[in-house]
Amino acid sequence: TIKERGDRSELCLGTGASVNNDYATNIVDVCPVGALTSREFRFQKRVWYLETSEAVCTGCATGCSVNVDSRQDEIYRIKPRFNPDVNGYWMCDAGRRTHLGNRNGERVEASLLRSGQKMVQCATDEAVPIAARALAGAGPVAILVSADVSLEEGFLLLRLAERLGGTRLLMLPAEDSGIADDGLLISADRHPNRRGLLDLGFVETEAPPAGVAALLVVRADPAAAGGDWPVFLESLAVTTVAADRYGQTAAYADHLLAVGSHFEGQASFMNRAGLVQSSVAAVSPPGDASAGWALLAALLAEAGGDHYADAAELASAATP
């Protein structure tokens, strides 16, 4: 309704009415005159300065098509992009907030190598060959990921496992998010690529693998799962972690390799319905971090595998 008159008239909710649901911010998108705005974006940046990149929402397994609006390597908002096969014109409010942690104190902005009891900073392009040699010479290796890993990253890890020989491809199972499927767009699985990684041959596991001397962890935090994982991580000869943010597993790493988030590099995902969609980089990785696909491509090349220097070529090879 509208209250007051003339130049004091104000668009508002009727008496006793409320807008309180998981899709409320879609009202902003359909307002024909821009009178309704989002508190999170209001006054943050003039919209004509923003640059728009096409992406996939990584907030859950639905994989809504979205536009990422950024300026000078800072993401300001995420809006739904029309896709009749996934989300139509809509997206949930939680998905609009997936960028809020992209620049914070938890981001891994530099690669670290263990020296005695300390971790020392090392240029990422120098840390990668050191990690590759350590993994190749350690004995039986396992690769452990979360379902946040993209199809490109999963494909490169599959090739790396072939180079290392006998390497198992493992994935942490979906944790209880406390969020239920709503029959619309919201999925209880809060990861974007579980189905894609299962198709690539990754196997879900809750327990640490037996008979392993080295572990490559990518975008996962097994130590946070508790159970036998901390003791298992302590027992390893080599632990290499590729991550975009610090977690409990970083404390066990011999090599911590800095990778960008999915907003910062080419990334493709298979949603829960089996549809493959791709994102392009909206902003640059912070500090000395590399795009996830680029870092794993360099790791594969150092292990004697094929060299992938082009994101588009890799995306084509990685798509099932």
VOLUMLO-726354 format. One record per residue (C-alpha): residue number from 0; residue in three letters; chain; x, y, z. Coordinates in steps of 0.5 Angstrom, whole numbers, plus 500, padded with zeros to 3 digits. Each point is the difference from the previous one (the first is absolute). Layout:
<sites>
{NUM; 'ALA'; 'A'; {X; Y; Z}}
...
</sites>
This chain:
<sites>
{0; 'THR'; 'A'; {500; 500; 500}}
{1; 'ILE'; 'A'; {502; 507; 500}}
{2; 'LYS'; 'A'; {500; 505; 506}}
{3; 'GLU'; 'A'; {500; 507; 501}}
{4; 'ARG'; 'A'; {498; 505; 494}}
{5; 'GLY'; 'A'; {504; 504; 494}}
{6; 'ASP'; 'A'; {508; 501; 501}}
{7; 'ARG'; 'A'; {499; 496; 507}}
{8; 'SER'; 'A'; {497; 494; 497}}
{9; 'GLU'; 'A'; {503; 493; 502}}
{10; 'LEU'; 'A'; {500; 493; 497}}
{11; 'CYS'; 'A'; {499; 495; 506}}
{12; 'LEU'; 'A'; {497; 494; 503}}
{13; 'GLY'; 'A'; {492; 500; 502}}
{14; 'THR'; 'A'; {499; 500; 507}}
{15; 'GLY'; 'A'; {501; 493; 503}}
{16; 'ALA'; 'A'; {504; 498; 493}}
{17; 'SER'; 'A'; {507; 497; 500}}
{18; 'VAL'; 'A'; {504; 497; 495}}
{19; 'ASN'; 'A'; {504; 495; 503}}
{20; 'ASN'; 'A'; {502; 494; 496}}
{21; 'ASP'; 'A'; {507; 497; 497}}
{22; 'TYR'; 'A'; {498; 504; 493}}
{23; 'ALA'; 'A'; {498; 507; 503}}
{24; 'THR'; 'A'; {506; 503; 496}}
{25; 'ASN'; 'A'; {497; 498; 493}}
{26; 'ILE'; 'A'; {495; 506; 502}}
{27; 'VAL'; 'A'; {506; 505; 498}}
{28; 'ASP'; 'A'; {501; 497; 493}}
{29; 'VAL'; 'A'; {493; 501; 498}}
{30; 'CYS'; 'A'; {498; 507; 503}}
{31; 'PRO'; 'A'; {499; 504; 493}}
{32; 'VAL'; 'A'; {503; 506; 503}}
{33; 'GLY'; 'A'; {506; 498; 505}}
{34; 'ALA'; 'A'; {496; 503; 506}}
{35; 'LEU'; 'A'; {501; 493; 503}}
{36; 'THR'; 'A'; {507; 499; 502}}
{37; 'SER'; 'A'; {505; 495; 504}}
{38; 'ARG'; 'A'; {503; 502; 506}}
{39; 'GLU'; 'A'; {506; 496; 499}}
{40; 'PHE'; 'A'; {501; 504; 493}}
{41; 'ARG'; 'A'; {497; 507; 501}}
{42; 'PHE'; 'A'; {505; 506; 499}}
{43; 'GLN'; 'A'; {506; 495; 499}}
{44; 'LYS'; 'A'; {501; 501; 493}}
{45; 'ARG'; 'A'; {497; 504; 494}}
{46; 'VAL'; 'A'; {497; 495; 496}}
{47; 'TRP'; 'A'; {503; 503; 493}}
{48; 'TYR'; 'A'; {507; 498; 503}}
{49; 'LEU'; 'A'; {499; 493; 501}}
{50; 'GLU'; 'A'; {503; 495; 495}}
{51; 'THR'; 'A'; {496; 493; 500}}
{52; 'SER'; 'A'; {502; 493; 499}}
{53; 'GLU'; 'A'; {496; 494; 499}}
{54; 'ALA'; 'A'; {501; 495; 505}}
{55; 'VAL'; 'A'; {497; 494; 504}}
{56; 'CYS'; 'A'; {497; 501; 507}}
{57; 'THR'; 'A'; {504; 495; 504}}
{58; 'GLY'; 'A'; {496; 501; 506}}
{59; 'CYS'; 'A'; {497; 493; 499}}
{60; 'ALA'; 'A'; {499; 494; 495}}
{61; 'THR'; 'A'; {494; 504; 496}}
{62; 'GLY'; 'A'; {505; 504; 497}}
{63; 'CYS'; 'A'; {496; 506; 498}}
{64; 'SER'; 'A'; {503; 504; 494}}
{65; 'VAL'; 'A'; {502; 507; 503}}
{66; 'ASN'; 'A'; {503; 507; 498}}
{67; 'VAL'; 'A'; {506; 502; 504}}
{68; 'ASP'; 'A'; {501; 508; 501}}
{69; 'SER'; 'A'; {507; 502; 501}}
{70; 'ARG'; 'A'; {504; 506; 500}}
{71; 'GLN'; 'A'; {508; 500; 501}}
{72; 'ASP'; 'A'; {500; 493; 503}}
{73; 'GLU'; 'A'; {495; 501; 505}}
{74; 'ILE'; 'A'; {493; 496; 499}}
{75; 'TYR'; 'A'; {494; 505; 502}}
{76; 'ARG'; 'A'; {494; 495; 498}}
{77; 'ILE'; 'A'; {497; 494; 497}}
{78; 'LYS'; 'A'; {494; 500; 496}}
{79; 'PRO'; 'A'; {496; 494; 497}}
{80; 'ARG'; 'A'; {501; 499; 492}}
{81; 'PHE'; 'A'; {495; 497; 496}}
{82; 'ASN'; 'A'; {500; 493; 499}}
{83; 'PRO'; 'A'; {494; 496; 499}}
{84; 'ASP'; 'A'; {503; 493; 501}}
{85; 'VAL'; 'A'; {502; 502; 507}}
{86; 'ASN'; 'A'; {498; 506; 504}}
{87; 'GLY'; 'A'; {496; 504; 495}}
{88; 'TYR'; 'A'; {500; 508; 502}}
{89; 'TRP'; 'A'; {501; 498; 508}}
{90; 'MET'; 'A'; {505; 498; 505}}
{91; 'CYS'; 'A'; {500; 499; 508}}
{92; 'ASP'; 'A'; {503; 506; 504}}
{93; 'ALA'; 'A'; {505; 495; 503}}
{94; 'GLY'; 'A'; {503; 500; 493}}
{95; 'ARG'; 'A'; {500; 507; 499}}
{96; 'ARG'; 'A'; {505; 500; 506}}
{97; 'THR'; 'A'; {505; 495; 498}}
{98; 'HIS'; 'A'; {505; 505; 498}}
{99; 'LEU'; 'A'; {500; 504; 507}}
{100; 'GLY'; 'A'; {506; 495; 502}}
{101; 'ASN'; 'A'; {504; 501; 494}}
{102; 'ARG'; 'A'; {505; 506; 503}}
{103; 'ASN'; 'A'; {501; 498; 508}}
{104; 'GLY'; 'A'; {505; 498; 504}}
{105; 'GLU'; 'A'; {499; 493; 499}}
{106; 'ARG'; 'A'; {503; 500; 493}}
{107; 'VAL'; 'A'; {506; 497; 498}}
{108; 'GLU'; 'A'; {504; 505; 496}}
{109; 'ALA'; 'A'; {507; 497; 500}}
{110; 'SER'; 'A'; {503; 493; 500}}
{111; 'LEU'; 'A'; {503; 497; 506}}
{112; 'LEU'; 'A'; {506; 494; 501}}
{113; 'ARG'; 'A'; {501; 497; 507}}
{114; 'SER'; 'A'; {507; 501; 502}}
{115; 'GLY'; 'A'; {501; 497; 507}}
{116; 'GLN'; 'A'; {495; 502; 504}}
{117; 'LYS'; 'A'; {498; 506; 496}}
{118; 'MET'; 'A'; {496; 502; 494}}
{119; 'VAL'; 'A'; {504; 504; 495}}
{120; 'GLN'; 'A'; {498; 504; 494}}
{121; 'CYS'; 'A'; {502; 498; 493}}
{122; 'ALA'; 'A'; {498; 502; 493}}
{123; 'THR'; 'A'; {494; 496; 498}}
{124; 'ASP'; 'A'; {504; 498; 493}}
{125; 'GLU'; 'A'; {506; 498; 504}}
{126; 'ALA'; 'A'; {495; 496; 506}}
{127; 'VAL'; 'A'; {497; 496; 494}}
{128; 'PRO'; 'A'; {506; 496; 498}}
{129; 'ILE'; 'A'; {502; 499; 507}}
{130; 'ALA'; 'A'; {493; 497; 502}}
{131; 'ALA'; 'A'; {500; 496; 493}}
{132; 'ARG'; 'A'; {507; 497; 502}}
{133; 'ALA'; 'A'; {498; 498; 507}}
{134; 'LEU'; 'A'; {493; 497; 498}}
{135; 'ALA'; 'A'; {504; 496; 495}}
{136; 'GLY'; 'A'; {505; 497; 504}}
{137; 'ALA'; 'A'; {496; 499; 506}}
{138; 'GLY'; 'A'; {497; 493; 499}}
{139; 'PRO'; 'A'; {492; 499; 499}}
{140; 'VAL'; 'A'; {496; 506; 499}}
{141; 'ALA'; 'A'; {493; 502; 501}}
{142; 'ILE'; 'A'; {497; 506; 497}}
{143; 'LEU'; 'A'; {494; 503; 505}}
{144; 'VAL'; 'A'; {495; 505; 498}}
{145; 'SER'; 'A'; {494; 503; 502}}
{146; 'ALA'; 'A'; {494; 501; 495}}
{147; 'ASP'; 'A'; {502; 507; 499}}
{148; 'VAL'; 'A'; {505; 498; 495}}
{149; 'SER'; 'A'; {498; 502; 493}}
{150; 'LEU'; 'A'; {500; 495; 494}}
{151; 'GLU'; 'A'; {507; 503; 497}}
{152; 'GLU'; 'A'; {503; 499; 507}}
{153; 'GLY'; 'A'; {497; 493; 500}}
{154; 'PHE'; 'A'; {503; 498; 493}}
{155; 'LEU'; 'A'; {507; 503; 502}}
{156; 'LEU'; 'A'; {500; 496; 506}}
{157; 'LEU'; 'A'; {498; 493; 496}}
{158; 'ARG'; 'A'; {505; 501; 496}}
{159; 'LEU'; 'A'; {505; 502; 506}}
{160; 'ALA'; 'A'; {498; 493; 503}}
{161; 'GLU'; 'A'; {502; 496; 494}}
{162; 'ARG'; 'A'; {507; 503; 500}}
{163; 'LEU'; 'A'; {501; 499; 507}}
{164; 'GLY'; 'A'; {497; 493; 499}}
{165; 'GLY'; 'A'; {495; 496; 504}}
{166; 'THR'; 'A'; {498; 506; 503}}
{167; 'ARG'; 'A'; {493; 500; 503}}
{168; 'LEU'; 'A'; {495; 506; 499}}
{169; 'LEU'; 'A'; {496; 501; 506}}
{170; 'MET'; 'A'; {494; 506; 502}}
{171; 'LEU'; 'A'; {498; 502; 506}}
{172; 'PRO'; 'A'; {492; 498; 501}}
{173; 'ALA'; 'A'; {495; 506; 501}}
{174; 'GLU'; 'A'; {500; 502; 507}}
{175; 'ASP'; 'A'; {493; 502; 503}}
{176; 'SER'; 'A'; {499; 507; 498}}
{177; 'GLY'; 'A'; {493; 500; 504}}
{178; 'ILE'; 'A'; {497; 503; 494}}
{179; 'ALA'; 'A'; {495; 496; 496}}
{180; 'ASP'; 'A'; {498; 499; 493}}
{181; 'ASP'; 'A'; {494; 505; 499}}
{182; 'GLY'; 'A'; {497; 497; 494}}
{183; 'LEU'; 'A'; {502; 507; 496}}
{184; 'LEU'; 'A'; {508; 502; 499}}
{185; 'ILE'; 'A'; {503; 498; 507}}
{186; 'SER'; 'A'; {503; 494; 501}}
{187; 'ALA'; 'A'; {503; 496; 506}}
{188; 'ASP'; 'A'; {506; 499; 497}}
{189; 'ARG'; 'A'; {504; 506; 501}}
{190; 'HIS'; 'A'; {505; 499; 495}}
{191; 'PRO'; 'A'; {500; 501; 492}}
{192; 'ASN'; 'A'; {503; 494; 497}}
{193; 'ARG'; 'A'; {499; 493; 504}}
{194; 'ARG'; 'A'; {497; 497; 494}}
{195; 'GLY'; 'A'; {505; 502; 495}}
{196; 'LEU'; 'A'; {506; 498; 504}}
{197; 'LEU'; 'A'; {496; 493; 501}}
{198; 'ASP'; 'A'; {500; 499; 493}}
{199; 'LEU'; 'A'; {507; 502; 499}}
{200; 'GLY'; 'A'; {502; 494; 505}}
{201; 'PHE'; 'A'; {500; 503; 507}}
{202; 'VAL'; 'A'; {498; 496; 506}}
{203; 'GLU'; 'A'; {497; 502; 506}}
{204; 'THR'; 'A'; {503; 498; 507}}
{205; 'GLU'; 'A'; {499; 502; 507}}
{206; 'ALA'; 'A'; {506; 497; 502}}
{207; 'PRO'; 'A'; {508; 501; 499}}
{208; 'PRO'; 'A'; {502; 495; 494}}
{209; 'ALA'; 'A'; {505; 494; 503}}
{210; 'GLY'; 'A'; {507; 499; 497}}
{211; 'VAL'; 'A'; {501; 507; 498}}
{212; 'ALA'; 'A'; {507; 504; 501}}
{213; 'ALA'; 'A'; {498; 507; 497}}
{214; 'LEU'; 'A'; {494; 504; 499}}
{215; 'LEU'; 'A'; {498; 505; 495}}
{216; 'VAL'; 'A'; {494; 504; 503}}
{217; 'VAL'; 'A'; {496; 505; 495}}
{218; 'ARG'; 'A'; {495; 505; 503}}
{219; 'ALA'; 'A'; {498; 495; 505}}
{220; 'ASP'; 'A'; {501; 500; 508}}
{221; 'PRO'; 'A'; {500; 493; 503}}
{222; 'ALA'; 'A'; {503; 502; 506}}
{223; 'ALA'; 'A'; {494; 504; 502}}
{224; 'ALA'; 'A'; {496; 494; 499}}
{225; 'GLY'; 'A'; {503; 497; 506}}
{226; 'GLY'; 'A'; {500; 493; 501}}
{227; 'ASP'; 'A'; {506; 496; 498}}
{228; 'TRP'; 'A'; {503; 505; 495}}
{229; 'PRO'; 'A'; {504; 504; 505}}
{230; 'VAL'; 'A'; {504; 494; 502}}
{231; 'PHE'; 'A'; {500; 498; 493}}
{232; 'LEU'; 'A'; {503; 507; 497}}
{233; 'GLU'; 'A'; {506; 499; 506}}
{234; 'SER'; 'A'; {502; 494; 497}}
{235; 'LEU'; 'A'; {501; 502; 493}}
{236; 'ALA'; 'A'; {507; 501; 497}}
{237; 'VAL'; 'A'; {497; 505; 495}}
{238; 'THR'; 'A'; {494; 504; 501}}
{239; 'THR'; 'A'; {499; 505; 494}}
{240; 'VAL'; 'A'; {494; 505; 501}}
{241; 'ALA'; 'A'; {497; 504; 494}}
{242; 'ALA'; 'A'; {495; 505; 503}}
{243; 'ASP'; 'A'; {497; 507; 499}}
{244; 'ARG'; 'A'; {499; 501; 507}}
{245; 'TYR'; 'A'; {503; 498; 507}}
{246; 'GLY'; 'A'; {497; 494; 503}}
{247; 'GLN'; 'A'; {502; 495; 506}}
{248; 'THR'; 'A'; {504; 496; 495}}
{249; 'ALA'; 'A'; {505; 505; 498}}
{250; 'ALA'; 'A'; {503; 499; 507}}
{251; 'TYR'; 'A'; {502; 493; 497}}
{252; 'ALA'; 'A'; {503; 502; 494}}
{253; 'ASP'; 'A'; {507; 499; 497}}
{254; 'HIS'; 'A'; {498; 504; 494}}
{255; 'LEU'; 'A'; {494; 505; 500}}
{256; 'LEU'; 'A'; {499; 503; 493}}
{257; 'ALA'; 'A'; {496; 506; 499}}
{258; 'VAL'; 'A'; {494; 499; 495}}
{259; 'GLY'; 'A'; {494; 505; 498}}
{260; 'SER'; 'A'; {493; 500; 502}}
{261; 'HIS'; 'A'; {495; 498; 494}}
{262; 'PHE'; 'A'; {499; 507; 499}}
{263; 'GLU'; 'A'; {507; 501; 498}}
{264; 'GLY'; 'A'; {501; 495; 494}}
{265; 'GLN'; 'A'; {497; 495; 495}}
{266; 'ALA'; 'A'; {495; 495; 503}}
{267; 'SER'; 'A'; {495; 495; 498}}
{268; 'PHE'; 'A'; {495; 496; 504}}
{269; 'MET'; 'A'; {495; 495; 499}}
{270; 'ASN'; 'A'; {494; 501; 504}}
{271; 'ARG'; 'A'; {496; 495; 504}}
{272; 'ALA'; 'A'; {495; 499; 493}}
{273; 'GLY'; 'A'; {507; 499; 496}}
{274; 'LEU'; 'A'; {500; 506; 497}}
{275; 'VAL'; 'A'; {507; 503; 498}}
{276; 'GLN'; 'A'; {501; 508; 501}}
{277; 'SER'; 'A'; {506; 504; 500}}
{278; 'SER'; 'A'; {503; 506; 503}}
{279; 'VAL'; 'A'; {505; 505; 498}}
{280; 'ALA'; 'A'; {505; 504; 505}}
{281; 'ALA'; 'A'; {496; 506; 502}}
{282; 'VAL'; 'A'; {506; 503; 505}}
{283; 'SER'; 'A'; {507; 498; 500}}
{284; 'PRO'; 'A'; {503; 495; 506}}
{285; 'PRO'; 'A'; {503; 504; 506}}
{286; 'GLY'; 'A'; {507; 501; 501}}
{287; 'ASP'; 'A'; {504; 494; 497}}
{288; 'ALA'; 'A'; {495; 495; 499}}
{289; 'SER'; 'A'; {498; 497; 494}}
{290; 'ALA'; 'A'; {494; 498; 497}}
{291; 'GLY'; 'A'; {498; 493; 502}}
{292; 'TRP'; 'A'; {501; 497; 493}}
{293; 'ALA'; 'A'; {506; 503; 498}}
{294; 'LEU'; 'A'; {504; 498; 507}}
{295; 'LEU'; 'A'; {497; 492; 499}}
{296; 'ALA'; 'A'; {502; 501; 493}}
{297; 'ALA'; 'A'; {507; 502; 502}}
{298; 'LEU'; 'A'; {501; 494; 505}}
{299; 'LEU'; 'A'; {498; 495; 495}}
{300; 'ALA'; 'A'; {505; 503; 495}}
{301; 'GLU'; 'A'; {505; 499; 505}}
{302; 'ALA'; 'A'; {498; 493; 501}}
{303; 'GLY'; 'A'; {501; 499; 493}}
{304; 'GLY'; 'A'; {493; 500; 497}}
{305; 'ASP'; 'A'; {497; 504; 495}}
{306; 'HIS'; 'A'; {501; 508; 500}}
{307; 'TYR'; 'A'; {493; 504; 500}}
{308; 'ALA'; 'A'; {502; 507; 499}}
{309; 'ASP'; 'A'; {493; 502; 497}}
{310; 'ALA'; 'A'; {494; 500; 505}}
{311; 'ALA'; 'A'; {495; 499; 494}}
{312; 'GLU'; 'A'; {504; 494; 497}}
{313; 'LEU'; 'A'; {500; 497; 507}}
{314; 'ALA'; 'A'; {492; 502; 501}}
{315; 'SER'; 'A'; {499; 496; 494}}
{316; 'ALA'; 'A'; {504; 494; 502}}
{317; 'ALA'; 'A'; {497; 500; 507}}
{318; 'THR'; 'A'; {493; 500; 498}}
{319; 'PRO'; 'A'; {497; 493; 500}}
</sites>
